[in-house]
Amino acid sequence: MSKQHFYPLLIVLAIFVCGGCSKENRPRDLPPLFPITLTFLLDGQPLDNAMVMFYTENQAIAKWTVGGITDAEGKAIIVTHGQFHGVPAGTFKVCVSKRVFPDEPDENVVASIVGSEIRPIGKMPVPIDHVDLLFCKPESTPLEIEIAPQKKMMTQTLNVHGPK
């Protein structure tokens, strides 16, 4: 194939691939989204690699998963449906959690049953929660945020604490 024929083919392929990036793939019933970046501090320090989830009682928007992951500075850019930047307008409970598995497993032993024999297969690591479980459940988290229609990105800092 000559270069003359290759470049138009490459352009058509690029248009086809980028067509998947357009708003055409946005679900029809996805409400308008408003950009938000949250910063999470754990006992005054940036909370990195934590999972953030938004929950609402508004059934019209409750079907859309809303959340993000914090970076090294504790910032999470919140997305809806895993790919669309922003959050629908409404009131949300904000949950945040960070669970880490230690390098060394504890003394709990994981076993398997083979026939009538129980065979140990290793030690089971017990995860360590870095954020108090209070912040992990929509029914107990004190963190709440209201998203109002806006033109510029909303930013807010939320403070959490470790387990007590």
Contacts in CASP RR format, 6 or more apart in sequence:
PFRMAT RR
TARGET T0000
AUTHOR 0000-0000-0000
METHOD contacts of the structure
MODEL  1
MSKQHFYPLLIVLAIFVCGGCSKENRPRDLPPLFPITLTFLLDGQPLDNA
MVMFYTENQAIAKWTVGGITDAEGKAIIVTHGQFHGVPAGTFKVCVSKRV
FPDEPDENVVASIVGSEIRPIGKMPVPIDHVDLLFCKPESTPLEIEIAPQ
KKMMTQTLNVHGPK
1 9 0 8 1.000
19 25 0 8 1.000
26 84 0 8 1.000
27 81 0 8 1.000
30 64 0 8 1.000
30 80 0 8 1.000
30 81 0 8 1.000
30 84 0 8 1.000
31 60 0 8 1.000
31 61 0 8 1.000
31 64 0 8 1.000
31 88 0 8 1.000
31 89 0 8 1.000
32 88 0 8 1.000
32 89 0 8 1.000
32 149 0 8 1.000
33 80 0 8 1.000
33 84 0 8 1.000
33 85 0 8 1.000
33 86 0 8 1.000
33 87 0 8 1.000
33 88 0 8 1.000
34 86 0 8 1.000
34 87 0 8 1.000
34 88 0 8 1.000
34 89 0 8 1.000
34 147 0 8 1.000
34 148 0 8 1.000
34 149 0 8 1.000
34 150 0 8 1.000
34 154 0 8 1.000
35 77 0 8 1.000
35 85 0 8 1.000
35 86 0 8 1.000
35 152 0 8 1.000
35 153 0 8 1.000
35 154 0 8 1.000
36 77 0 8 1.000
36 78 0 8 1.000
36 86 0 8 1.000
36 87 0 8 1.000
36 145 0 8 1.000
36 147 0 8 1.000
36 153 0 8 1.000
36 154 0 8 1.000
36 155 0 8 1.000
36 156 0 8 1.000
37 75 0 8 1.000
37 76 0 8 1.000
37 77 0 8 1.000
37 78 0 8 1.000
37 153 0 8 1.000
37 154 0 8 1.000
37 155 0 8 1.000
38 52 0 8 1.000
38 75 0 8 1.000
38 76 0 8 1.000
38 78 0 8 1.000
38 94 0 8 1.000
38 145 0 8 1.000
38 155 0 8 1.000
38 156 0 8 1.000
38 157 0 8 1.000
38 158 0 8 1.000
39 46 0 8 1.000
39 73 0 8 1.000
39 74 0 8 1.000
39 75 0 8 1.000
39 76 0 8 1.000
39 155 0 8 1.000
39 156 0 8 1.000
39 157 0 8 1.000
39 158 0 8 1.000
40 46 0 8 1.000
40 47 0 8 1.000
40 50 0 8 1.000
40 52 0 8 1.000
40 70 0 8 1.000
40 74 0 8 1.000
40 75 0 8 1.000
40 76 0 8 1.000
40 96 0 8 1.000
40 157 0 8 1.000
40 158 0 8 1.000
40 159 0 8 1.000
40 160 0 8 1.000
41 47 0 8 1.000
41 74 0 8 1.000
41 157 0 8 1.000
41 158 0 8 1.000
41 159 0 8 1.000
41 160 0 8 1.000
42 50 0 8 1.000
42 98 0 8 1.000
42 130 0 8 1.000
42 131 0 8 1.000
42 160 0 8 1.000
42 161 0 8 1.000
42 162 0 8 1.000
43 161 0 8 1.000
43 162 0 8 1.000
44 159 0 8 1.000
46 70 0 8 1.000
46 72 0 8 1.000
46 73 0 8 1.000
46 74 0 8 1.000
46 75 0 8 1.000
47 70 0 8 1.000
47 74 0 8 1.000
47 96 0 8 1.000
47 98 0 8 1.000
47 130 0 8 1.000
47 131 0 8 1.000
47 160 0 8 1.000
48 70 0 8 1.000
48 71 0 8 1.000
48 72 0 8 1.000
48 73 0 8 1.000
48 74 0 8 1.000
49 69 0 8 1.000
49 70 0 8 1.000
49 98 0 8 1.000
50 69 0 8 1.000
50 70 0 8 1.000
50 74 0 8 1.000
50 76 0 8 1.000
50 96 0 8 1.000
50 97 0 8 1.000
50 98 0 8 1.000
50 130 0 8 1.000
50 131 0 8 1.000
51 67 0 8 1.000
51 68 0 8 1.000
51 69 0 8 1.000
51 96 0 8 1.000
51 97 0 8 1.000
51 98 0 8 1.000
52 67 0 8 1.000
52 68 0 8 1.000
52 69 0 8 1.000
52 70 0 8 1.000
52 76 0 8 1.000
52 78 0 8 1.000
52 94 0 8 1.000
52 95 0 8 1.000
52 96 0 8 1.000
53 65 0 8 1.000
53 66 0 8 1.000
53 67 0 8 1.000
53 68 0 8 1.000
53 94 0 8 1.000
53 95 0 8 1.000
53 96 0 8 1.000
54 66 0 8 1.000
54 67 0 8 1.000
54 78 0 8 1.000
54 87 0 8 1.000
54 92 0 8 1.000
54 93 0 8 1.000
54 94 0 8 1.000
54 95 0 8 1.000
54 145 0 8 1.000
55 62 0 8 1.000
55 92 0 8 1.000
55 93 0 8 1.000
55 95 0 8 1.000
55 138 0 8 1.000
56 62 0 8 1.000
56 90 0 8 1.000
56 91 0 8 1.000
56 92 0 8 1.000
56 93 0 8 1.000
58 90 0 8 1.000
58 91 0 8 1.000
61 88 0 8 1.000
61 90 0 8 1.000
64 80 0 8 1.000
64 81 0 8 1.000
64 88 0 8 1.000
65 80 0 8 1.000
65 81 0 8 1.000
65 82 0 8 1.000
66 78 0 8 1.000
66 79 0 8 1.000
66 80 0 8 1.000
66 87 0 8 1.000
66 88 0 8 1.000
66 92 0 8 1.000
67 76 0 8 1.000
67 78 0 8 1.000
67 79 0 8 1.000
67 80 0 8 1.000
67 82 0 8 1.000
68 76 0 8 1.000
68 77 0 8 1.000
68 78 0 8 1.000
68 79 0 8 1.000
69 76 0 8 1.000
70 76 0 8 1.000
70 96 0 8 1.000
77 85 0 8 1.000
78 85 0 8 1.000
78 86 0 8 1.000
78 87 0 8 1.000
79 85 0 8 1.000
79 86 0 8 1.000
80 86 0 8 1.000
80 87 0 8 1.000
80 88 0 8 1.000
87 147 0 8 1.000
88 147 0 8 1.000
89 147 0 8 1.000
89 148 0 8 1.000
89 149 0 8 1.000
90 146 0 8 1.000
90 147 0 8 1.000
90 148 0 8 1.000
91 144 0 8 1.000
91 145 0 8 1.000
91 146 0 8 1.000
91 147 0 8 1.000
92 144 0 8 1.000
92 145 0 8 1.000
92 146 0 8 1.000
92 147 0 8 1.000
93 138 0 8 1.000
93 141 0 8 1.000
93 143 0 8 1.000
93 144 0 8 1.000
94 141 0 8 1.000
94 143 0 8 1.000
94 144 0 8 1.000
94 145 0 8 1.000
94 158 0 8 1.000
95 135 0 8 1.000
95 136 0 8 1.000
95 137 0 8 1.000
95 138 0 8 1.000
95 141 0 8 1.000
95 143 0 8 1.000
96 131 0 8 1.000
96 135 0 8 1.000
96 136 0 8 1.000
96 141 0 8 1.000
96 143 0 8 1.000
96 158 0 8 1.000
96 160 0 8 1.000
97 129 0 8 1.000
97 131 0 8 1.000
97 133 0 8 1.000
97 135 0 8 1.000
97 136 0 8 1.000
98 129 0 8 1.000
98 130 0 8 1.000
98 131 0 8 1.000
99 127 0 8 1.000
99 128 0 8 1.000
99 129 0 8 1.000
99 130 0 8 1.000
100 127 0 8 1.000
100 128 0 8 1.000
100 130 0 8 1.000
101 125 0 8 1.000
101 126 0 8 1.000
101 127 0 8 1.000
101 128 0 8 1.000
102 125 0 8 1.000
102 126 0 8 1.000
102 128 0 8 1.000
104 125 0 8 1.000
105 122 0 8 1.000
105 123 0 8 1.000
105 124 0 8 1.000
105 125 0 8 1.000
105 126 0 8 1.000
106 123 0 8 1.000
106 124 0 8 1.000
106 125 0 8 1.000
106 126 0 8 1.000
107 123 0 8 1.000
108 123 0 8 1.000
108 124 0 8 1.000
108 126 0 8 1.000
109 120 0 8 1.000
109 122 0 8 1.000
109 123 0 8 1.000
109 124 0 8 1.000
110 120 0 8 1.000
110 121 0 8 1.000
110 122 0 8 1.000
110 123 0 8 1.000
110 124 0 8 1.000
111 118 0 8 1.000
111 119 0 8 1.000
111 120 0 8 1.000
111 121 0 8 1.000
112 118 0 8 1.000
112 119 0 8 1.000
112 121 0 8 1.000
113 119 0 8 1.000
129 136 0 8 1.000
129 162 0 8 1.000
129 163 0 8 1.000
130 162 0 8 1.000
130 163 0 8 1.000
131 160 0 8 1.000
131 161 0 8 1.000
131 162 0 8 1.000
131 163 0 8 1.000
132 160 0 8 1.000
132 161 0 8 1.000
132 162 0 8 1.000
132 163 0 8 1.000
132 164 0 8 1.000
133 140 0 8 1.000
133 163 0 8 1.000
134 140 0 8 1.000
134 141 0 8 1.000
134 142 0 8 1.000
135 141 0 8 1.000
135 142 0 8 1.000
135 143 0 8 1.000
135 160 0 8 1.000
143 158 0 8 1.000
143 160 0 8 1.000
145 156 0 8 1.000
147 154 0 8 1.000
END
